[in-house]
Amino acid sequence: MKKVFIVSSVALLTIIGVILIVYLRRTPVIYKEKEAFVMGTRLRVFLASRKFSPESLDENVIEEFRRIDAKFDPYREGSAIYKLNHSNGWVKVDKETFNLVETAVRYCYTTGGAFDPTLGRLIYLWGFAKFDERKSFKVPSEEEIRRALERSGCKKVEFNDKEFMINTNGVWIDLGGIAKGYALERAYALIKNLDPDATGFIDIGGEIRIVGPKYGRAPWVIGVKNPRGPGAIDYIYLTKGAVATSGDYERYFIVNGVRYHHILNPKDGYSARGAESVTVIADDGVTADVYSTAGFVMARDWRYVLVHFPEIGVQVMMVLDNGKIVKSDGFEYYEKSR
């Protein structure tokens, strides 16, 4: 009788365990949202976790964004990039700084220069170095632009990967086209390291990294902003990956009816023309960030973008400067809930 009782007890505990697992899996997780202002824009963290309190994950993410912002803001005295830009000759940097700058310059080559992280002098010249002071915006003279362009260019930057040293040769590094994507990936890795099963998303100024499907199974519905009015012009459904949009509607000013914005064309030093916005869906935040910028700069050659960007694993939607919307063939896959 005693053996039967022991066996029955074990069976009962097993049944209870199974029921508990099923119950926990069916019980909806609770999402918590937290916002902060960082990198000159709004950061929104929307997470759920069974292992950690979502609030603690949110705080970790926000702190990581603040760390990256402080370290890589090229116009903040004391930052790693500020020191690099205001030094002469070879400069020893930490491994993280070296890797991020080298990655940014590598993307400059792979995009044919459309993405250029060496335009810091031009960005400062136009007044786009400050996020919150439109009074600093101005249209520079052609001579000023020419001189700034002469002190720009990815080919000028040299690397010593054995000693983690960089020589900018006078150019100013500005990682504005990659820093948000990098921060998204750092935050994503941080979350997954703490809780691999965490779900939700991180949104930094409209660039979004999916942490996991909604309630572990459903896609997140993301609106693509109308660049010339309220609301969204399209909706996409994502359970993983990232999406980023580059547009001429956030940091801009208008003089004599001409819109000047912060996405500069490395070839002539003026605001890039041809599009109002470019949205890129990619596997990670860095790729989405970089190629949304590159696609915007290359917008006048939009047919090339739509054909060749998918070859590197990204899908694109472009709102051209005449209001026409064009998309890569694979983009429609994400416009349907699955």
C-alpha positions in Angstrom: 0.0 0.0 0.0 2.8 2.4 0.8 4.4 1.9 -2.6 1.1 2.6 -4.3 0.7 5.8 -2.3 4.1 7.0 -3.3 3.5 6.2 -7.0 0.1 7.9 -6.8 1.6 11.0 -5.1 4.3 11.3 -7.8 1.6 10.9 -10.5 -0.5 13.6 -8.9 2.4 16.0 -8.6 3.2 15.4 -12.3 -0.4 16.2 -13.3 -0.3 19.3 -11.2 2.9 20.4 -12.8 1.6 19.9 -16.3 -1.6 21.9 -15.4 0.5 24.7 -13.9 2.7 24.9 -17.0 -0.3 25.0 -19.3 -1.9 27.6 -17.1 1.1 29.8 -17.1 1.5 29.5 -20.9 -2.1 30.5 -21.4 -2.1 33.3 -18.9 -1.4 36.6 -20.8 1.8 38.3 -19.9 1.5 41.9 -18.7 3.3 44.5 -20.8 4.8 47.6 -19.1 5.7 50.8 -21.0 8.2 53.4 -20.1 9.3 56.5 -22.0 12.4 58.7 -21.8 14.0 61.5 -23.9 17.3 60.4 -25.2 19.4 60.9 -28.4 17.3 64.0 -29.1 14.1 62.0 -29.4 11.5 59.9 -27.6 12.5 56.4 -26.4 9.6 54.0 -25.8 10.2 50.7 -24.2 7.3 48.2 -24.2 8.2 44.8 -22.6 6.8 41.8 -20.9 8.8 39.1 -19.0 7.9 36.2 -16.7 11.5 36.1 -15.3 12.1 39.7 -14.4 9.8 42.6 -13.7 9.3 44.5 -17.0 10.0 47.8 -15.1 13.6 46.6 -14.3 14.1 45.6 -17.9 12.8 49.0 -19.0 15.2 50.8 -16.7 18.2 48.7 -18.0 17.3 49.6 -21.6 17.0 53.3 -20.9 20.3 53.4 -19.0 22.0 51.7 -22.0 20.6 54.2 -24.4 21.8 57.0 -22.2 25.2 55.5 -22.0 25.5 55.2 -25.7 24.2 58.7 -26.3 26.7 60.2 -23.8 29.6 58.2 -25.3 29.0 58.7 -29.0 27.5 62.2 -29.3 30.1 63.9 -31.4 29.1 67.4 -30.2 29.2 66.7 -26.5 32.4 67.7 -24.9 34.1 64.7 -23.3 32.4 62.1 -25.4 34.6 59.5 -27.1 33.7 60.8 -30.6 34.2 64.5 -29.5 37.7 63.6 -28.3 38.5 61.7 -31.5 37.2 64.6 -33.7 39.3 67.2 -31.8 42.6 65.3 -31.7 45.4 65.2 -34.2 47.0 62.2 -35.7 46.5 58.7 -34.3 44.2 58.3 -31.3 43.9 55.2 -29.1 40.2 54.4 -28.4 38.4 51.7 -26.5 37.3 48.6 -28.4 33.6 49.5 -28.6 34.4 52.9 -30.1 36.9 51.4 -32.5 34.4 48.7 -33.7 31.5 51.1 -34.1 33.5 53.7 -36.1 35.1 51.0 -38.2 31.6 49.4 -38.9 30.2 52.8 -39.9 33.1 53.4 -42.3 32.7 49.9 -43.7 29.0 50.7 -44.5 30.2 53.8 -46.2 32.1 51.6 -48.7 29.3 49.0 -49.1 26.7 51.8 -49.9 29.0 53.5 -52.4 29.3 56.5 -50.1 25.5 57.1 -49.7 25.9 56.4 -46.0 28.8 58.6 -44.8 29.7 58.9 -41.1 32.4 61.6 -41.8 30.0 64.5 -42.5 30.3 66.0 -39.0 31.7 69.3 -40.2 28.9 69.7 -42.7 26.2 68.8 -40.1 27.6 71.3 -37.7 27.8 73.9 -40.5 24.1 73.5 -41.3 23.2 73.8 -37.6 21.9 70.2 -37.4 24.3 69.3 -34.6 21.8 70.4 -32.0 18.5 68.6 -31.8 16.4 71.2 -30.0 17.6 74.6 -31.3 16.1 75.5 -34.7 17.6 79.0 -34.4 21.0 77.4 -35.1 19.8 76.2 -38.6 21.2 78.2 -41.6 22.0 77.8 -45.3 25.8 77.9 -45.6 27.5 79.6 -48.4 28.8 77.5 -51.3 32.4 78.3 -50.2 31.7 77.1 -46.6 30.2 73.9 -48.0 33.1 73.3 -50.3 35.6 73.7 -47.4 33.6 71.3 -45.2 33.4 68.7 -48.0 37.2 68.9 -48.4 37.5 67.9 -44.8 35.1 65.0 -45.1 35.3 61.5 -46.7 35.6 58.0 -45.5 38.8 57.4 -47.4 40.5 59.8 -45.1 39.9 57.7 -42.0 42.6 55.2 -41.1 42.5 52.3 -38.6 45.0 50.3 -36.6 43.1 47.2 -35.4 46.0 45.8 -33.5 46.2 48.7 -31.1 42.6 50.1 -31.5 43.8 53.4 -32.9 42.1 55.7 -35.4 43.4 58.6 -37.4 40.6 60.8 -38.8 42.9 63.0 -40.7 40.8 66.1 -39.9 37.3 64.7 -40.6 34.6 64.8 -38.0 32.9 61.5 -37.3 29.1 61.7 -36.8 27.4 58.4 -36.1 23.9 59.8 -36.3 22.9 57.3 -39.0 24.0 54.2 -37.1 23.9 55.1 -33.4 20.2 54.5 -32.8 20.4 51.2 -34.6 23.4 50.2 -32.5 21.7 51.2 -29.3 18.6 49.1 -30.3 20.8 46.1 -30.9 22.7 46.6 -27.6 19.4 46.9 -25.7 18.0 43.8 -27.5 21.1 41.7 -26.5 20.8 43.0 -23.0 17.2 42.0 -22.7 17.7 38.6 -24.2 20.7 37.9 -22.0 18.5 38.5 -18.9 15.4 36.8 -20.3 15.5 34.9 -23.6 11.7 34.7 -23.5 11.0 38.4 -23.0 8.7 39.9 -25.7 7.8 43.4 -26.8 9.6 46.1 -28.7 11.8 49.2 -28.4 11.1 52.4 -30.3 13.6 55.2 -30.6 12.3 58.0 -32.6 10.4 55.7 -35.0 13.1 53.1 -35.3 11.8 49.9 -33.9 13.4 46.7 -32.7 11.1 43.8 -32.1 12.1 41.9 -28.9 9.5 39.1 -29.4 6.0 38.5 -30.8 3.0 40.0 -29.0 2.0 37.5 -26.3 4.6 35.2 -27.8 2.7 34.6 -31.0 1.1 37.6 -32.6 2.8 40.3 -34.8 3.2 43.9 -33.8 1.4 46.3 -36.0 3.6 49.2 -37.0 2.4 52.3 -38.8 4.6 54.0 -41.4 4.3 57.8 -40.8 2.8 60.0 -43.4 5.7 62.4 -44.2 3.4 65.2 -45.2 0.4 64.9 -42.9 -1.1 63.2 -39.8 -1.5 59.4 -39.4 0.1 56.5 -41.2 0.3 55.8 -45.0 0.9 52.0 -44.5 1.0 49.3 -41.8 3.4 46.5 -41.5 3.3 43.4 -39.3 6.5 42.2 -37.5 7.2 39.3 -35.1 11.0 39.9 -35.3 13.6 42.1 -36.8 13.7 45.9 -37.1 12.3 48.7 -39.1 13.7 52.3 -39.6 12.4 55.3 -41.5 14.5 58.2 -42.7 12.6 61.3 -43.6 12.9 65.1 -44.3 10.1 66.0 -41.9 11.7 65.9 -38.4 14.9 68.1 -38.4 14.3 70.7 -41.1 13.8 74.3 -41.9 12.4 76.2 -44.9 13.9 79.2 -46.6 12.3 80.8 -49.6 10.0 77.8 -50.0 12.9 75.3 -50.0 13.0 72.6 -47.4 16.4 71.9 -45.9 16.8 68.8 -43.7 19.5 67.0 -41.9 20.1 64.0 -44.3 22.9 65.4 -46.3 24.2 64.3 -49.7 27.9 63.5 -49.4 28.4 64.5 -53.1 27.3 68.1 -52.9 26.9 68.9 -49.2 23.3 69.8 -49.5 20.1 68.1 -48.2 19.5 64.9 -50.2 16.7 65.2 -52.7 14.3 62.7 -54.4 12.3 61.4 -51.4 10.2 62.4 -48.5 10.8 59.2 -46.6 12.4 55.8 -46.9 11.4 52.9 -44.7 13.6 49.8 -44.4 12.8 46.4 -42.8 15.8 44.3 -41.8 16.9 41.6 -39.5 18.6 44.0 -37.1 18.5 47.7 -36.1 21.9 48.6 -37.4 21.1 47.4 -40.9 17.7 49.1 -40.9 19.2 52.4 -39.6 22.1 52.5 -42.1 20.1 51.5 -45.2 17.2 53.8 -44.5 19.7 56.7 -44.6 21.5 55.3 -47.7 18.2 54.7 -49.5 17.1 58.3 -48.8 20.4 59.7 -50.2 20.0 57.4 -53.3 16.3 58.2 -53.8 16.8 59.8 -57.2 18.0 56.4 -58.3 15.1 54.6 -56.6 14.8 51.8 -59.2 18.3 50.7 -58.3 17.4 50.8 -54.5 14.3 48.7 -55.0 16.2 46.0 -57.0 19.5 45.8 -55.2 18.7 46.5 -51.5 16.7 43.2 -51.2 19.9 41.4 -52.4 21.5 42.4 -49.0 18.4 41.2 -47.1 16.4 44.4 -46.6 13.0 45.4 -47.9 12.2 49.0 -48.8 9.3 51.4 -49.2 10.0 54.9 -50.5 7.8 58.0 -50.6 9.3 60.0 -53.5 9.3 63.7 -53.6 6.3 63.8 -55.9 4.3 61.8 -53.3 4.5 58.5 -55.3 5.0 55.4 -53.2 7.2 52.6 -54.5 8.2 49.3 -52.8 10.5 46.4 -53.3 8.8 43.2 -54.3 9.2 41.6 -50.9 7.8 44.5 -48.9 4.2 43.4 -49.3 5.0 40.2 -47.4 5.1 42.4 -44.2 1.9 44.2 -45.1 -0.1 41.1 -44.2 -0.8 39.6 -40.8 0.4 36.0 -40.5 
